[in-house]
Amino acid sequence: MVQSDKKRRSTRSSKMVSSPVVMTRMQAIMQKEMVREFLAEFMSTYVMMVFGLGSVAHMVLGGKFGSFLGVNLGFGFGVTMGVHMAGNISGAHMNAALTFTNCALGRMSWKKFPVYILGQFLGSFLAAATIYCLFYSAIIEFSGGRLTVTGPIATANIFATYLPDHSTLWRGFLDEVLVTGMLQLCLFAITDKENNPALQGTQALVIGILVVVIGVSLGMNTGYAMNPSRDLPPRFFTYIAGWGIQVFRARDWWWVPVVAPLLGAYLGGIIYLVFIGSTITRRPQILEDSMVYEDRRIPVLPKTMPNPPMTSPLTPVSVSPINRSSVRTVPPLSDPIHLEHF
C-alpha cells in the first residue's frame, strides 16, 4: 500500500511538472513567425469560406432564402472578416493566386509560399466539410438522395465552380484571368501608401466591397472563383464525400480555377506596377542632420552654433573660420537611400 501511494504521488507530481513544460513549449512554437502565419491563413480562409459557401447553399437549396446577390455579399463580407482576423499577421491573403503574385514580384519570400498554401487549403477544406454537415439534410431532401454534379438537382456547385452551358472552356479561362487580374490590380491600389490608399482601418471593408462589386458585375460567366484555394479543396472534398470523380471530369473545368487565377493575378500586379506604381514619385528617406546622395561626403555643422550679433546692414560683420574639429561628416554610402514600397 505504501509503495502504491508513493507511485501515485510521483505520477501526480510528474504530471504537474510536465504540464507547465508542455505549455511553455506550445507557447514557444505558437510564437514562431511561420506558425503564426500558417494559423492566420488557416483561420481567415476558413471564416471566408464558411460565409461564402453557406450563402451558396442558401441560393441552391433555400429558394427564397438565397440569391446571387446574397452569394456576393456572403463572400465579400467573409473576406472582410478574414482580413480583420489575419491582416496584421499574414496579410490575410486567403488566396493562392495572391500569395503566388506576392512571391513572384519579390514582395514575399518563396519559403513562405507552401506555408500559406497549406493553411489556405486546409481552411477551405474544413469549411467545405462544415457546410456539408450543416446542410446535409437539406442537400439530401433537395437532391432526393442523389449527389449529382450537373442537372436540375445538382448540388456539387454549392462547393466549387462549374462552367455553364453557354460558355466554352477557353472563354471561361480568359474570364477567370481577367476577373482575377482586376482583383489584384485593385488590391495594389487599395494598399499602396504612396498613391491613394484606403483610410487606415477601412481596408478590410473596402476589400470586401471590391469582391462584392466584382461578383455583381463579372461573376455570371464562371462564378468568379479567382482563387485556387477557394475552388480546389472543396472540390476534392466533394470527390471523397460522395459526388465522385465527376467533379473533376465535368467539361474538364477543374484545372481552370487553379491555373487561370495565377496568371491573372500576376498580370494584374505587373500592370499596376508598370502603369501606376512606376509613375508615382517615391519620397526619399530624410536622415537627421544630414543629406545623403550617392557617394558624396557632405559636412554637417553642429546643432548649436553661436548667433551673430544684431548689427546694422551697413556695419561689417567679421566671420570667424569654422573649427574643423567641430565638423562631423556622414560616411559615404554606395546607393541613395529611398523608401521603397515595390
N, C-alpha and C positions, 0 to 999 in steps of 0.2 A: 504493500500500500504506500509506504513511504517513497519507494522508488518511482512508482507511478505518479505520485503527486509531484515529485521533483521533475519528472519528464514533462508533465502538463505545464508546470510553471516555466520551464525552459522554453517550451514551444511558444507559449504566450509571449514571453519576453522577446524571443527572436522575431515573432510577428510584429510586435510593437516597434522593434528596432528597424526591421526591414521596410515597413510601410513608409516612414519618412524618407528612407533612402530611395525607394521607388518613386515617390512623389517628386523628390529633388531631381532625379534623373529624367522623369517625364517633363518637368518644367524646363530643364536644360534643353531637351530635344525640341520642345514646342517653341523655344525662343530662337532656334536656328532659322535663318532667313529663308532657306529653301522650303522648310516645313511650313512656315507661316504662309508663304506664297501658295504652296500647294493647297493648304486648307482654305485659304481665301478664295482661290479659284473654284475649289470644290463646292463650297457653301454658296457662293454667289451664283454659280451656274445652276445649282440645284434650285435655289429660290426662283430664278428667272424661268426655268423650265417647268416648275410646278404651276406657276401662274399662267404661263403660256399654253402648256398642254391642257391644263384644266379649262381654259377658255375655248380651246378647240373641241374638247369633249362636250362642252355645253352646246356648241354650234352643231355638231354632228348628231348628238344623242338627244338634246333637250328641246329641239324645235323652237318654240317661242322664248326659251330661256337663253338662247345664244344667237349670235350673229357674227358676220365677218368683221364688223366694227368692234365687237366685243373681243375678237381674237387680236386685233391690232392693239387695243387698249391693254389686254392681258399681257402680251409680250412687251409692249412699250414700257408699262409701269413695272413689269417684272424686271426689266433691265434697270430701271431707276432704283429699285430696291437692291438689286445686286451691286450697283455702283456705290450706294450708301454703305453696303456691308463690307466691301473689299477694296474700295477705291484707293485708300491710303496705304494699303498693304501690298497688293499685287498690281494695282491699276485696274482691277476688275475687267479683264479682257472678256471672259465668258465666251470667247470666240477664237477658234484655232486659226482662222484667217487673219485676224488682227494680231495675234501672237506671232504668226509667221512673218507678217509685214514688218512688225517692230524689230524682229531679229534680222531680217533681210536688209533693212535700212540702217542697221547699226545702232538702233535705239535701245536694244536689249541684248544681253549675251545669249548665244546659242545654247549654252549649257543649261539655261532655264527653260528652253523650249519643251523638252519632254516632261518636265515637272508641271508646267502649265497645262499641257495637253492631257496628261494623265488626270489631273484634278478636274478639268472640264469634262472629260469623257465619263469619269466615274460619277460626277454630279448629275450629268444629263441622264445616264443610265438609271441611276437611283430615282430620279424624278419620274422617268417613264414607268418604273415599277410602282411608284407611289400612286400615280394616276390610274394605273391598271387596277390596283387593289381598291381604290376609292370608287371607281366607276364600273367595277366588274359586273355587278348585277344589271346595270343599265346597258352595258355592252352586250351581254347575253340576251336580254329582252329585245333590244333593237335588232340584233342580227339573227335571232331565232336559234342561237347556239352555234351558228356557223361563223367562224372567224375568217372573213374574206378580205382580199386586198383591193379588188375592183368590183364595180357593180353598185346597184342602188342600196345595198345593205353593207357596204364596205365600212370597216372600222379601223383598218390599219392606218388610214390617213389622220387619225387622231394623234399619232405619234411621229410620223415622218411625212415628208412631202412626196407627191406623186405627180407626174406630168399629165395635164388634162388632155382630152381628146383633140382639142382644137389646135394644139401646138405640136411642133416637131422637136426631136431631141436637140438639134443644134440651135434652134431658136430658143429653146429653154436654156441651153448652155450660155448663149450670149446674154439672155435676160439676167441670169444669175451673175455673170461677170459685171454687167452694167449696174445692177442694184447694189452689189457689194462694193463696187468702186465708188458709188455715190455715198455709201455709208462711211467708208474710210476717208474720203475727201472731206466730208462734213465734220467727222470726228477730229481731224487735224485742225480744221478751222476753229472748232469749239474750244480746243485745248491749247492753241498757240498763243502764248502770253504776249508775244510781240506784235500780234495782229489785233483782232477784236474779239477776245475770248468771252465765254460766258462768265457772268459775275461769280465771284468766289462764293461757293455754297450752293450754286444753282446748276452746276454742271450735270449732276445726276438727272435732274428734271429735264434739262434741255436735251440730253442724250435720249431719254425716254420719249420725249416728244418727237425727236428725229426718227426713231423707229416707228412710231405711230404714223407719221407723215409718209414714210417710205411704204408702209403697208397699205394705206388707203389710196395711194397714188400709183404704186407699181407692183402690188402684191398679187394681182389676179392671175397672172400667167403661170407662175410656178410655185406660189405660196411663199415667195421671198425667204428661202432658207437662209441665205447669206452666211452660213455658219456650219462648218463640218461638225462641230461639237453639238449643234442643235439637232442635226439630222441623222448622223451615222449611229451613235449609241442607242437612241430609241428604236431605230430600225433593227439593230441587232437584237434588242430586247423583244421586239415583236416576232423575230425569227424563232427565238427559243421559247416564247410564251404560247405558241400555237398557230400563228399565221403561216409559218413555214417558209420555204425557200422562195416563194413567190414574191416576197417583199424585196428581193434582190433582182428578180427576173422581170418584173413588170416594166415593159418598154425600155429595159436596160438603163433605167434612170438613176439608180442608186449612186453611181460614181460622180454624177454631175454636181450635186450639192457638196461634194468633197473637194473636187478639183477646181471648179469654176470660181468659188469664193476666194480661194488662194490667189488665183490670177487677178481677179477683180480688185481685191484689197491692195495688192501690190501695185497695180496700175494706178489706182486712186491715190495712193500715197505718193507715188512718183510725180503724178500730175500736180498735186498740191505743192510739193517741194520745188518743182521746176517753175511753175507759172505763178505761184503766190509766194511761197517761202523764200525763193531766191531774190524777189523784188523788194522784200522788207529790209529796211536798214536796221541792222542789229546794233544795239547800244554797246559801246566798249566799256569794259570794266575800268573804273577810275580808282587808282591807288592813292592812298592818303599821302600827302606831302610830296607827290611825285607825278610825273607824266612819262609813261614809258612808250616808246615807239621803236620797233625793230631793235637794232643793236646799239642805239645811241646812249651815251652816258651823259645824263643831264644833272647838273648840280642842283641841290636843294638847299635853300637858305634856312637857317634856324627859324623856329616859330617866333621867338621873342627877339625882335630887332628894335633898337632904340629909335623912338620917334624923333624926326628932325625938329629943331626949334621953329616956332612960328615967326616968320620974317616977312618983310615987305617984298613984293615982286621985284623991286629994284635992288634989294640987298643981296649981294652974292653969298651963296651958301657953299661952305667947304665940305667936301665929301671925303671921308677917310677911306682908305683902301680896305677891302674885305679881308678879314683874317682867314687865311686858307685853312687853318686848323679847325675853324667852326663850320666849315662847309662839308656837308655829307653828300655822298654820291650814291646813286642807285646802280647796282651791278647790272651789266648788260644781260639781256635776255635774247634767246635765239629767235623767238617769234613774238609778234604783238599779242597782247592779252585782250581777249574779247569774251563776251558772254555768248556761248554757243548753245543753241536750242535744237539744232538739227544735225 
